[in-house]
Amino acid sequence: MTNTNTDTYEIDTVAKNLIEQFEMAFMIQRHHLITSVSIGIAVSPRDGIDGP
């Protein structure tokens, strides 16, 4: 059995790191590109009704 609090913390950390990476502007062939990202996370079975 896994520790849900630890798992949730790790998922949150990875998601925040990904968002931070996309906050940086990119330069491609002299074009300044700005991106954004949205992440939705569901943890099974806690967030679903189809879990065991």
MMTF fields as JSON, N, C-alpha, C and O atoms, coordinates in Angstrom:
{
  "mmtfVersion": "1.0.0",
  "mmtfProducer": "UNKNOWN",
  "numBonds": 207,
  "numAtoms": 208,
  "numGroups": 52,
  "numChains": 1,
  "numModels": 1,
  "chainsPerModel": [1],
  "groupsPerChain": [52],
  "chainIdList": ["A"],
  "bondAtomList": [4, 2, 8, 6, 12, 10, 16, 14, 20, 18, 24, 22, 28, 26, 32, 30, 36, 34, 40, 38, 44, 42, 48, 46, 52, 50, 56, 54, 60, 58, 64, 62, 68, 66, 72, 70, 76, 74, 80, 78, 84, 82, 88, 86, 92, 90, 96, 94, 100, 98, 104, 102, 108, 106, 112, 110, 116, 114, 120, 118, 124, 122, 128, 126, 132, 130, 136, 134, 140, 138, 144, 142, 148, 146, 152, 150, 156, 154, 160, 158, 164, 162, 168, 166, 172, 170, 176, 174, 180, 178, 184, 182, 188, 186, 192, 190, 196, 194, 200, 198, 204, 202],
  "bondOrderList": [1, 1, 1, 1, 1, 1, 1, 1, 1, 1, 1, 1, 1, 1, 1, 1, 1, 1, 1, 1, 1, 1, 1, 1, 1, 1, 1, 1, 1, 1, 1, 1, 1, 1, 1, 1, 1, 1, 1, 1, 1, 1, 1, 1, 1, 1, 1, 1, 1, 1, 1],
  "groupList": [{"groupName": "MET", "atomNameList": ["N", "CA", "C", "O"], "elementList": ["N", "C", "C", "O"], "formalChargeList": [0, 0, 0, 0], "bondAtomList": [1, 0, 2, 1, 3, 2], "bondOrderList": [1, 1, 2], "singleLetterCode": "M", "chemCompType": "L-PEPTIDE LINKING"}, {"groupName": "THR", "atomNameList": ["N", "CA", "C", "O"], "elementList": ["N", "C", "C", "O"], "formalChargeList": [0, 0, 0, 0], "bondAtomList": [1, 0, 2, 1, 3, 2], "bondOrderList": [1, 1, 2], "singleLetterCode": "T", "chemCompType": "L-PEPTIDE LINKING"}, {"groupName": "ASN", "atomNameList": ["N", "CA", "C", "O"], "elementList": ["N", "C", "C", "O"], "formalChargeList": [0, 0, 0, 0], "bondAtomList": [1, 0, 2, 1, 3, 2], "bondOrderList": [1, 1, 2], "singleLetterCode": "N", "chemCompType": "L-PEPTIDE LINKING"}, {"groupName": "ASP", "atomNameList": ["N", "CA", "C", "O"], "elementList": ["N", "C", "C", "O"], "formalChargeList": [0, 0, 0, 0], "bondAtomList": [1, 0, 2, 1, 3, 2], "bondOrderList": [1, 1, 2], "singleLetterCode": "D", "chemCompType": "L-PEPTIDE LINKING"}, {"groupName": "TYR", "atomNameList": ["N", "CA", "C", "O"], "elementList": ["N", "C", "C", "O"], "formalChargeList": [0, 0, 0, 0], "bondAtomList": [1, 0, 2, 1, 3, 2], "bondOrderList": [1, 1, 2], "singleLetterCode": "Y", "chemCompType": "L-PEPTIDE LINKING"}, {"groupName": "GLU", "atomNameList": ["N", "CA", "C", "O"], "elementList": ["N", "C", "C", "O"], "formalChargeList": [0, 0, 0, 0], "bondAtomList": [1, 0, 2, 1, 3, 2], "bondOrderList": [1, 1, 2], "singleLetterCode": "E", "chemCompType": "L-PEPTIDE LINKING"}, {"groupName": "ILE", "atomNameList": ["N", "CA", "C", "O"], "elementList": ["N", "C", "C", "O"], "formalChargeList": [0, 0, 0, 0], "bondAtomList": [1, 0, 2, 1, 3, 2], "bondOrderList": [1, 1, 2], "singleLetterCode": "I", "chemCompType": "L-PEPTIDE LINKING"}, {"groupName": "VAL", "atomNameList": ["N", "CA", "C", "O"], "elementList": ["N", "C", "C", "O"], "formalChargeList": [0, 0, 0, 0], "bondAtomList": [1, 0, 2, 1, 3, 2], "bondOrderList": [1, 1, 2], "singleLetterCode": "V", "chemCompType": "L-PEPTIDE LINKING"}, {"groupName": "ALA", "atomNameList": ["N", "CA", "C", "O"], "elementList": ["N", "C", "C", "O"], "formalChargeList": [0, 0, 0, 0], "bondAtomList": [1, 0, 2, 1, 3, 2], "bondOrderList": [1, 1, 2], "singleLetterCode": "A", "chemCompType": "L-PEPTIDE LINKING"}, {"groupName": "LYS", "atomNameList": ["N", "CA", "C", "O"], "elementList": ["N", "C", "C", "O"], "formalChargeList": [0, 0, 0, 0], "bondAtomList": [1, 0, 2, 1, 3, 2], "bondOrderList": [1, 1, 2], "singleLetterCode": "K", "chemCompType": "L-PEPTIDE LINKING"}, {"groupName": "LEU", "atomNameList": ["N", "CA", "C", "O"], "elementList": ["N", "C", "C", "O"], "formalChargeList": [0, 0, 0, 0], "bondAtomList": [1, 0, 2, 1, 3, 2], "bondOrderList": [1, 1, 2], "singleLetterCode": "L", "chemCompType": "L-PEPTIDE LINKING"}, {"groupName": "GLN", "atomNameList": ["N", "CA", "C", "O"], "elementList": ["N", "C", "C", "O"], "formalChargeList": [0, 0, 0, 0], "bondAtomList": [1, 0, 2, 1, 3, 2], "bondOrderList": [1, 1, 2], "singleLetterCode": "Q", "chemCompType": "L-PEPTIDE LINKING"}, {"groupName": "PHE", "atomNameList": ["N", "CA", "C", "O"], "elementList": ["N", "C", "C", "O"], "formalChargeList": [0, 0, 0, 0], "bondAtomList": [1, 0, 2, 1, 3, 2], "bondOrderList": [1, 1, 2], "singleLetterCode": "F", "chemCompType": "L-PEPTIDE LINKING"}, {"groupName": "ARG", "atomNameList": ["N", "CA", "C", "O"], "elementList": ["N", "C", "C", "O"], "formalChargeList": [0, 0, 0, 0], "bondAtomList": [1, 0, 2, 1, 3, 2], "bondOrderList": [1, 1, 2], "singleLetterCode": "R", "chemCompType": "L-PEPTIDE LINKING"}, {"groupName": "HIS", "atomNameList": ["N", "CA", "C", "O"], "elementList": ["N", "C", "C", "O"], "formalChargeList": [0, 0, 0, 0], "bondAtomList": [1, 0, 2, 1, 3, 2], "bondOrderList": [1, 1, 2], "singleLetterCode": "H", "chemCompType": "L-PEPTIDE LINKING"}, {"groupName": "SER", "atomNameList": ["N", "CA", "C", "O"], "elementList": ["N", "C", "C", "O"], "formalChargeList": [0, 0, 0, 0], "bondAtomList": [1, 0, 2, 1, 3, 2], "bondOrderList": [1, 1, 2], "singleLetterCode": "S", "chemCompType": "L-PEPTIDE LINKING"}, {"groupName": "GLY", "atomNameList": ["N", "CA", "C", "O"], "elementList": ["N", "C", "C", "O"], "formalChargeList": [0, 0, 0, 0], "bondAtomList": [1, 0, 2, 1, 3, 2], "bondOrderList": [1, 1, 2], "singleLetterCode": "G", "chemCompType": "PEPTIDE LINKING"}, {"groupName": "PRO", "atomNameList": ["N", "CA", "C", "O"], "elementList": ["N", "C", "C", "O"], "formalChargeList": [0, 0, 0, 0], "bondAtomList": [1, 0, 2, 1, 3, 2], "bondOrderList": [1, 1, 2], "singleLetterCode": "P", "chemCompType": "L-PEPTIDE LINKING"}],
  "groupTypeList": [0, 1, 2, 1, 2, 1, 3, 1, 4, 5, 6, 3, 1, 7, 8, 9, 2, 10, 6, 5, 11, 12, 5, 0, 8, 12, 0, 6, 11, 13, 14, 14, 10, 6, 1, 15, 7, 15, 6, 16, 6, 8, 7, 15, 17, 13, 3, 16, 6, 3, 16, 17],
  "groupIdList": [1, 2, 3, 4, 5, 6, 7, 8, 9, 10, 11, 12, 13, 14, 15, 16, 17, 18, 19, 20, 21, 22, 23, 24, 25, 26, 27, 28, 29, 30, 31, 32, 33, 34, 35, 36, 37, 38, 39, 40, 41, 42, 43, 44, 45, 46, 47, 48, 49, 50, 51, 52],
  "secStructList": [7, 7, 7, 2, 2, 2, 2, 2, 2, 2, 2, 2, 2, 2, 2, 2, 2, 2, 2, 2, 2, 2, 2, 1, 7, 3, 3, 3, 6, 6, 3, 3, 3, 7, 7, 7, 7, 7, 7, 7, 7, 7, 7, 6, 6, 6, 6, 7, 1, 1, 7, 7],
  "xCoordList": [0.848, 0.0, 0.89, 1.932, 0.472, 1.265, 0.718, -0.43, 1.556, 1.163, 0.53, 1.227, -0.768, -1.495, -0.957, -0.846, -0.62, -0.099, 1.221, 1.442, 2.103, 3.388, 3.177, 3.794, 2.305, 2.023, 1.457, 1.872, 0.524, -0.093, 0.943, 0.941, 1.826, 2.891, 3.8, 4.162, 4.174, 5.059, 4.381, 5.018, 3.109, 2.365, 2.296, 2.503, 2.011, 1.934, 3.272, 3.31, 4.355, 5.695, 6.019, 6.533, 5.722, 5.979, 5.14, 5.65, 3.871, 2.99, 3.499, 3.527, 3.9, 4.423, 5.694, 5.876, 6.574, 7.808, 7.501, 8.138, 6.547, 6.167, 5.607, 5.953, 4.747, 4.172, 5.261, 5.225, 6.228, 7.329, 8.131, 8.551, 8.348, 9.095, 8.361, 8.997, 7.045, 6.277, 6.093, 5.676, 6.394, 6.296, 7.429, 7.318, 8.513, 9.651, 9.344, 8.75, 9.749, 9.561, 10.57, 11.663, 10.177, 11.037, 11.4, 10.629, 12.59, 12.996, 13.227, 14.124, 12.406, 12.541, 12.587, 11.639, 13.688, 13.894, 13.505, 12.724, 14.049, 13.836, 12.411, 12.038, 11.612, 10.257, 10.216, 10.637, 9.71, 9.578, 8.225, 7.177, 8.248, 7.013, 6.751, 7.651, 5.512, 5.081, 3.991, 3.044, 4.126, 3.168, 2.488, 2.915, 1.435, 0.802, 0.37, 0.242, 0.153, -0.23, -1.208, -1.163, -2.081, -3.022, -2.961, -2.998, -2.868, -2.748, -3.91, -4.169, -4.591, -5.631, -5.156, -4.627, -5.33, -4.817, -5.939, -6.668, -6.061, -6.991, -6.19, -5.349, -6.449, -5.748, -6.75, -7.776, -6.427, -7.324, -6.96, -5.771, -7.876, -9.321, -9.986, -11.204, -9.228, -9.812, -10.685, -11.733, -10.271, -10.984, -11.95, -12.504, -12.153, -13.043, -14.096, -13.979, -15.107, -16.161, -16.024, -16.747, -15.082, -14.918, -13.815, -13.474, -13.25, -12.14, -12.579, -13.769, -11.573, -11.887, -12.554, -12.87],
  "yCoordList": [-1.18, 0.0, 1.238, 1.264, 2.264, 3.483, 4.533, 4.462, 5.496, 6.598, 7.687, 8.327, 7.909, 8.852, 10.27, 10.977, 10.703, 12.058, 12.247, 13.283, 11.254, 11.331, 11.326, 12.118, 10.436, 10.36, 11.678, 12.158, 12.26, 13.524, 14.631, 15.456, 14.672, 15.679, 15.547, 16.551, 14.317, 14.092, 14.495, 15.093, 14.179, 14.561, 16.077, 16.636, 16.739, 18.194, 18.825, 19.805, 18.272, 18.788, 18.672, 19.616, 17.523, 17.327, 18.297, 18.899, 18.451, 19.362, 20.8, 21.504, 21.24, 22.599, 22.804, 23.859, 21.809, 21.907, 22.021, 22.811, 21.254, 21.342, 22.724, 23.307, 23.24, 24.565, 25.623, 26.516, 25.542, 26.501, 26.462, 27.508, 25.278, 25.161, 25.843, 26.444, 25.754, 26.36, 27.864, 28.549, 28.386, 29.825, 30.578, 31.779, 29.881, 30.517, 30.746, 29.891, 31.896, 32.198, 31.404, 31.08, 31.101, 30.382, 31.304, 32.189, 31.088, 31.819, 30.777, 29.942, 30.827, 29.884, 30.695, 31.405, 30.582, 31.298, 32.773, 33.281, 33.441, 34.87, 35.224, 36.397, 34.225, 34.473, 34.229, 33.179, 35.199, 35.123, 34.474, 35.072, 33.255, 32.517, 32.421, 32.133, 32.666, 32.542, 31.476, 31.513, 30.548, 29.45, 29.459, 30.148, 28.685, 28.45, 26.992, 26.333, 26.512, 25.114, 25.006, 25.783, 24.036, 23.73, 22.229, 21.446, 21.831, 20.413, 20.013, 20.66, 18.961, 18.385, 17.034, 16.242, 16.762, 15.524, 14.807, 15.41, 13.533, 12.683, 11.538, 10.944, 11.232, 10.157, 9.027, 9.208, 7.878, 6.722, 5.932, 5.805, 5.414, 5.448, 6.62, 6.777, 7.435, 8.508, 9.454, 9.886, 9.784, 10.786, 10.182, 10.91, 8.888, 8.28, 7.415, 7.029, 7.128, 6.255, 4.825, 3.935, 4.603, 3.272, 2.478, 1.391, 2.984, 2.317, 1.023, 0.753, 0.218, -1.074, -0.942, -1.95],
  "zCoordList": [0.0, 0.0, 0.0, 0.655, -0.739, -0.823, 0.133, 0.572, 0.442, 1.306, 0.444, -0.344, 0.578, -0.264, -0.131, -1.134, 1.076, 1.265, 0.541, -0.086, 0.622, -0.068, -1.565, -2.277, -2.063, -3.493, -4.01, -5.065, -3.285, -3.689, -3.705, -4.619, -2.724, -2.677, -3.89, -4.504, -4.241, -5.385, -6.688, -7.555, -6.835, -8.038, -8.138, -9.215, -7.045, -6.998, -7.377, -8.121, -6.875, -7.164, -8.649, -9.249, -9.24, -10.668, -11.499, -12.444, -11.16, -11.896, -11.812, -12.822, -10.627, -10.467, -11.278, -11.886, -11.295, -12.08, -13.576, -14.274, -14.071, -15.48, -15.813, -16.84, -14.95, -15.178, -15.209, -16.055, -14.305, -14.281, -15.578, -16.073, -16.133, -17.38, -18.539, -19.404, -18.558, -19.633, -19.445, -20.378, -18.267, -18.042, -18.729, -18.971, -19.042, -19.7, -21.177, -21.835, -21.688, -23.108, -23.937, -23.473, -25.169, -26.098, -27.247, -27.619, -27.81, -28.999, -30.082, -29.968, -31.146, -32.258, -33.546, -33.883, -34.251, -35.512, -35.401, -36.206, -34.41, -34.157, -33.753, -33.771, -33.389, -32.903, -31.397, -30.912, -30.683, -29.231, -28.923, -29.172, -28.382, -28.121, -26.627, -25.838, -26.257, -24.873, -24.826, -25.611, -23.924, -23.825, -22.463, -21.536, -22.369, -21.079, -21.035, -22.066, -19.844, -19.679, -18.521, -17.566, -18.629, -17.565, -17.329, -18.278, -16.081, -15.748, -14.839, -13.825, -15.21, -14.364, -13.866, -14.645, -12.608, -12.016, -11.273, -10.485, -11.536, -10.794, -10.202, -10.878, -8.947, -8.25, -8.011, -7.354, -8.555, -8.418, -7.171, -6.879, -6.448, -6.637, -5.931, -6.023, -5.236, -4.426, -5.243, -4.764, -6.469, -7.266, -8.29, -9.113, -8.25, -9.23, -8.569, -7.406, -9.327, -8.786, -9.281, -8.834, -10.22, -10.784, -10.108, -10.575, -9.029, -8.339, -7.691, -7.529, -7.319, -6.695, -5.334, -4.701]
}
